[in-house]
Every structure is written in C-alpha cells, then in structure tokens.
Amino acid sequence: MTSEAIRDPAKDRLLTPGNSAFVIIDYQPVQVNSIASMDRQLLINNICGAAKAAVAYKLPIVHSTVNVQTGLNKPPIPQVHKVLKEFPTYDRTTINSWEDVEFRQAVEATGRKKLIMTALWTEACLTFPAIDALAAGYEVYVPVDAVGGTSLAAHEAALRRIEQAGGKMISVPQLFCELQRDWKRSETVPAFMNLFIETGGTAGIQFAYDRTE
C-alpha cells in the first residue's frame, strides 16, 4: 500500500499537470450543431469536463475560435465559455489553427510538448493542427469522446489519420485519471470526483473513492 515517490512531472512518460497543455478549438454554435458522430449533449458534457480538468490541474490552456471577429461566426457555446471565461481566445480565419501565427505562438509559449488537443470538426480543425504539431515535435493526445465530426465515418477516418501520423488516442475519463494518478494527492481529489459526477461517470469512481475512506 505504499505509493512510489512522485515521478518528475516534467519528464513523466504519462500526462501530468507539469508536462502537458490543453488546446481547445472551435466549440462554437455552428460547429456543435453540425456534429453527427455522437450525441451532441454528451459531446458538450465531455468537452466541458476536459476543460474543467485542465483548469483544476492548472494546465496551460490555449483556446481558439474561428471567424468571430469577421462576424461570420459566433463565440464559443455558453457551457464552454463559462468554464474558460478567464482565458483569452485566439480568433483566426484559417481552418488550420497551426497556420495562425498568434495561435502557434501561444502553444509555443506554454513550454509544454504534450498537447491534449480538442476541436470541432475532427476531420478538419483537429486533424490539420494535430498533424502539423506532430511534425513540429509535439506529442498530441486526442480525447476521442470530446471531439466530433460531420459524420461517424468522417470522424473515424480523421482519428485514423492523426494516429497514423503519431497521435495518441485517449478518452475523457482516462484524462481525468492520468492527471490525478494517485488518491493520495488529496488536494485535487474533490475536483477529480466532481469531474466524474458532472460527466456522468459516477458509479465506478464512487466505489473506488469509498474504499479509500
């Protein structure tokens, strides 16, 4: 029952609050309303959960929107805005956010090489910057249940393309557990529990938590 000493959080092979950054792209009304690869409410729950995890574990956050300043698109959906309202957004006109200078500079400024990358749609606004980030030497982790495409086929083909380029597929619950890692890290246990409760995955985690009491 003895946990090993906490690994160097910057050098750990797994995701930690000290080695990763959270990237969120284009969770705006038009994009959300066009998702057909999964239930939209579940998608909203999951992306909000992922964003809340980034806030709770104090990850650097890079939030990008498209075409808000041009008037062609609206700001992020209220649920996402509520979670990330304290963080700036980098608005752009490029479909590929990596081709936007301010966005790319914001990613570079995090100093992190592990990018937890989320976007709508999977087949465009996620795939393009993910491939470019991988080529630039970053590790890209995609929470597959917090991203979506215009069809299931488009979404799955895009995930395969990212994976073929070297990206790593994860899930939102996996993200929570990987950042927490040990129940003995008590300062973040309440947030950890709330993340599962708010995304609907309470049963197994409650059982595990009860056993630590």
C-alpha positions in Angstrom: 0.0 0.0 0.0 3.0 2.3 -0.4 2.9 4.7 -3.4 6.2 5.3 -5.1 7.7 8.8 -4.9 6.0 11.1 -7.4 7.9 10.9 -10.7 9.4 14.0 -12.2 6.2 15.6 -13.5 8.1 17.3 -16.4 9.7 14.1 -17.6 7.0 11.5 -16.9 6.0 9.5 -19.9 2.4 9.8 -18.9 0.4 13.0 -18.9 0.9 15.1 -15.8 -0.2 18.6 -14.8 3.5 19.6 -15.2 4.2 18.3 -18.7 1.0 18.9 -20.7 -1.1 21.7 -22.2 -4.8 21.8 -23.1 -5.7 23.0 -26.6 -9.4 23.7 -27.4 -10.5 24.8 -30.9 -13.9 25.9 -32.3 -16.5 24.8 -29.9 -18.9 27.3 -31.4 -22.7 27.0 -32.1 -22.4 26.3 -35.8 -19.8 23.6 -35.3 -21.6 22.0 -32.3 -24.9 21.9 -34.1 -23.4 20.2 -37.2 -21.9 17.2 -35.2 -23.3 13.9 -36.3 -20.7 11.5 -35.0 -22.0 11.3 -31.4 -24.8 12.7 -29.2 -24.3 16.4 -29.0 -25.2 16.8 -25.4 -22.7 14.1 -24.5 -20.1 15.9 -26.6 -20.8 19.1 -24.7 -20.6 17.3 -21.3 -17.3 15.7 -22.3 -15.6 18.8 -23.6 -16.6 20.8 -20.6 -15.3 18.0 -18.4 -12.0 18.1 -20.2 -11.8 21.8 -20.0 -12.6 21.7 -16.3 -9.9 19.2 -15.7 -7.4 21.5 -17.4 -8.4 24.3 -15.1 -8.5 22.1 -12.0 -5.0 20.7 -12.6 -3.7 24.1 -13.7 -2.6 23.2 -17.2 -1.7 25.9 -19.7 -4.8 26.4 -21.9 -4.8 27.6 -25.5 -8.4 28.4 -26.6 -9.0 29.3 -30.3 -12.1 30.4 -32.2 -12.7 31.0 -35.9 -14.3 33.9 -37.7 -15.7 35.7 -34.6 -14.0 39.0 -35.4 -15.1 38.8 -39.0 -18.7 38.4 -37.9 -19.1 35.2 -39.8 -19.3 33.0 -36.7 -20.3 33.3 -33.0 -18.3 33.0 -29.8 -17.9 29.6 -28.0 -21.1 28.0 -26.7 -22.1 29.2 -23.2 -21.1 26.0 -21.5 -17.5 26.2 -22.7 -17.4 30.0 -22.1 -18.4 29.5 -18.5 -15.5 27.2 -17.9 -12.9 29.1 -19.8 -14.0 32.7 -19.5 -10.9 33.7 -17.6 -8.7 32.6 -20.5 -8.1 34.5 -23.7 -9.2 33.3 -27.1 -7.2 33.4 -30.2 -9.5 34.2 -33.1 -8.4 33.4 -36.6 -9.6 32.9 -40.2 -7.5 29.8 -41.0 -9.2 26.4 -40.9 -5.9 25.1 -39.7 -5.2 26.9 -36.5 -1.5 26.0 -36.8 -1.3 28.4 -39.7 -2.4 31.2 -37.4 0.7 33.0 -36.0 -0.8 34.0 -32.7 -2.2 30.6 -32.0 1.0 28.9 -32.7 2.9 31.3 -30.6 0.5 30.7 -27.7 1.2 26.9 -28.0 4.9 27.5 -28.1 4.7 29.8 -25.0 3.3 27.1 -22.9 6.7 25.4 -22.9 4.9 22.0 -23.0 5.5 19.3 -25.6 2.5 17.1 -24.7 -0.7 18.7 -26.2 -4.1 17.5 -25.2 -5.9 18.7 -28.4 -9.6 19.0 -28.9 -11.5 20.6 -31.8 -14.6 20.6 -34.0 -14.6 19.2 -36.6 -12.4 16.2 -36.2 -11.8 15.9 -40.0 -10.5 19.5 -40.4 -9.9 21.8 -37.4 -8.5 18.9 -35.3 -6.7 16.9 -38.0 -4.8 19.7 -39.6 -3.1 21.3 -36.5 -2.6 17.9 -34.9 -0.5 16.7 -37.9 1.4 20.0 -38.0 2.1 19.9 -34.3 3.3 16.3 -34.6 5.6 17.4 -37.4 6.9 20.2 -35.2 8.0 17.7 -32.5 5.0 17.8 -30.2 3.1 14.8 -28.8 -0.6 15.0 -29.5 -3.2 13.4 -27.3 -6.8 13.4 -28.6 -9.7 12.7 -26.2 -11.9 10.9 -28.8 -15.1 11.3 -26.8 -14.8 15.1 -26.6 -14.3 15.7 -30.4 -16.7 15.1 -33.2 -17.2 15.3 -37.0 -20.0 15.8 -39.6 -20.4 12.0 -39.8 -19.2 9.0 -37.9 -17.2 7.9 -41.0 -15.5 11.4 -41.3 -14.7 11.4 -37.5 -13.2 7.9 -37.5 -11.2 8.5 -40.7 -9.8 11.6 -39.2 -8.8 9.9 -36.0 -7.0 7.2 -38.0 -5.1 9.8 -40.0 -4.0 11.5 -36.8 -3.0 8.2 -35.3 -1.0 7.2 -38.4 0.9 10.5 -38.1 1.8 9.6 -34.5 -1.0 11.0 -32.4 -2.3 9.1 -29.4 -6.0 8.4 -28.7 -7.3 8.8 -25.2 -10.7 9.3 -23.5 -12.0 11.9 -21.1 -12.2 9.5 -18.1 -8.6 8.4 -18.9 -7.5 12.1 -19.0 -9.0 12.6 -15.5 -7.3 9.5 -14.1 -4.0 10.2 -15.7 -3.8 13.7 -14.3 -4.8 12.6 -10.8 -2.9 9.3 -10.8 -2.9 8.7 -7.0 -5.7 9.1 -4.5 -3.1 10.3 -2.0 -2.8 13.5 -4.0 -5.6 14.8 -1.8 -5.6 18.4 -2.8 -7.2 17.5 -6.2 -9.4 14.6 -5.2 -12.5 16.8 -4.7 -12.1 18.2 -8.2 -11.4 14.7 -9.6 -14.6 13.4 -8.1 -16.6 16.3 -9.4 -15.3 15.8 -12.9 -16.8 12.3 -13.0 -20.0 13.4 -11.4 -20.5 16.2 -13.9 -19.7 14.0 -16.9 -22.0 11.2 -15.7 -19.4 8.5 -14.8 -20.0 8.3 -11.1 -20.6 4.6 -10.2 -17.1 3.1 -10.5 -15.2 6.1 -9.3 -17.5 6.5 -6.3 -16.9 2.9 -5.4 -13.1 3.4 -5.6 -13.3 6.6 -3.6 -15.4 4.9 -0.9 -12.8 2.3 -0.4 -10.2 4.9 0.5 -12.3 6.2 3.3 
